[in-house]
């Protein structure tokens, strides 16, 4: 019975013809040997998100901006980095870690940062 089901599945698969958009050309021989490959078919356009969403924490961004120009240590979901806070945007910060090297860290990925105490006056 299982062979019959398998034959039935194969028959139904054979009856369905694949849709070719632009077939991808594959080599017939490699090193004078015939190649064994499966048919490769391109996929029609995959839907892409058309909205960019960023959560905004205005108090946190304001607190970060008070440390601009200072040396801080930022702990992210990937680990700790330290450098001079040289830029703040609504969705990321720029942390300069060397003379010609800066990291752009998404605010959503920041767990916390360390810096000198600041005044809110």
C-alpha positions in Angstrom: 0.0 0.0 0.0 2.8 2.4 0.8 4.3 1.8 -2.7 1.0 2.6 -4.2 0.8 5.9 -2.3 4.3 6.7 -3.3 3.5 6.0 -7.0 0.4 8.1 -6.7 2.4 11.0 -5.2 5.0 10.7 -8.0 2.3 10.6 -10.7 0.7 13.8 -9.3 4.1 15.5 -9.1 4.9 14.6 -12.7 1.6 15.9 -13.9 2.3 19.3 -12.3 4.6 21.2 -14.6 7.0 23.7 -13.0 6.6 27.4 -14.0 9.8 28.7 -15.6 10.4 32.4 -15.4 14.0 32.4 -16.8 15.7 29.0 -16.4 19.2 29.1 -14.9 21.7 27.5 -17.3 23.8 24.8 -15.7 26.8 23.0 -17.2 26.2 19.6 -18.8 29.7 18.4 -18.1 32.3 19.1 -15.4 35.8 17.7 -16.0 34.5 15.7 -19.0 32.0 14.0 -16.7 28.2 14.4 -16.9 26.8 16.4 -14.1 24.0 15.3 -11.8 21.9 18.2 -10.8 18.3 19.2 -10.0 16.5 21.8 -12.0 17.0 25.2 -10.5 14.2 27.7 -11.0 14.3 31.3 -10.0 11.6 32.4 -7.6 9.3 35.2 -8.5 9.6 38.4 -6.5 9.5 37.8 -2.7 7.4 40.4 -0.9 9.6 42.9 1.0 8.5 45.0 3.9 7.7 48.5 2.7 7.7 50.2 6.1 10.7 51.0 8.3 9.7 50.9 11.9 12.0 52.1 14.7 10.9 52.4 18.3 11.8 55.8 19.7 12.7 56.4 23.3 13.0 60.2 23.5 14.1 60.3 27.1 16.8 57.7 26.5 18.0 59.5 23.3 18.0 62.8 25.2 20.1 61.2 28.0 22.5 59.8 25.4 22.8 63.2 23.7 24.0 64.7 27.0 27.1 62.5 26.7 28.0 63.6 23.2 31.7 64.2 22.8 32.5 62.1 25.9 34.1 58.7 26.2 31.4 56.1 27.1 31.1 52.3 27.3 28.1 50.8 25.6 26.8 47.4 26.3 24.8 46.0 23.4 23.1 42.6 22.8 26.4 41.6 21.1 28.8 42.8 23.9 30.6 45.8 25.2 32.2 48.5 23.1 33.8 51.8 24.2 34.7 55.0 22.5 33.8 58.6 22.0 30.1 59.3 21.4 30.3 61.5 18.3 26.8 61.2 16.8 23.2 60.6 17.9 20.3 60.0 15.5 16.7 58.9 16.2 17.6 55.2 15.5 21.3 54.8 16.1 24.4 56.3 17.7 27.9 56.8 16.3 30.7 55.7 18.6 34.2 56.6 17.4 36.5 53.8 18.5 39.7 54.8 16.7 41.0 57.8 14.6 39.5 56.5 11.4 37.0 53.9 12.7 33.4 54.5 14.0 30.7 52.1 14.9 27.0 52.8 14.2 25.0 51.1 16.9 21.2 50.8 16.7 19.6 52.2 19.8 17.3 49.2 19.9 20.4 47.0 20.5 21.7 49.0 23.4 21.2 47.4 26.8 22.8 50.2 28.8 25.7 52.6 28.6 28.3 53.9 31.2 29.5 57.5 31.3 30.2 60.2 33.8 27.2 61.4 35.9 25.4 64.4 34.3 23.2 67.1 35.7 19.6 67.6 34.6 19.6 71.3 35.5 
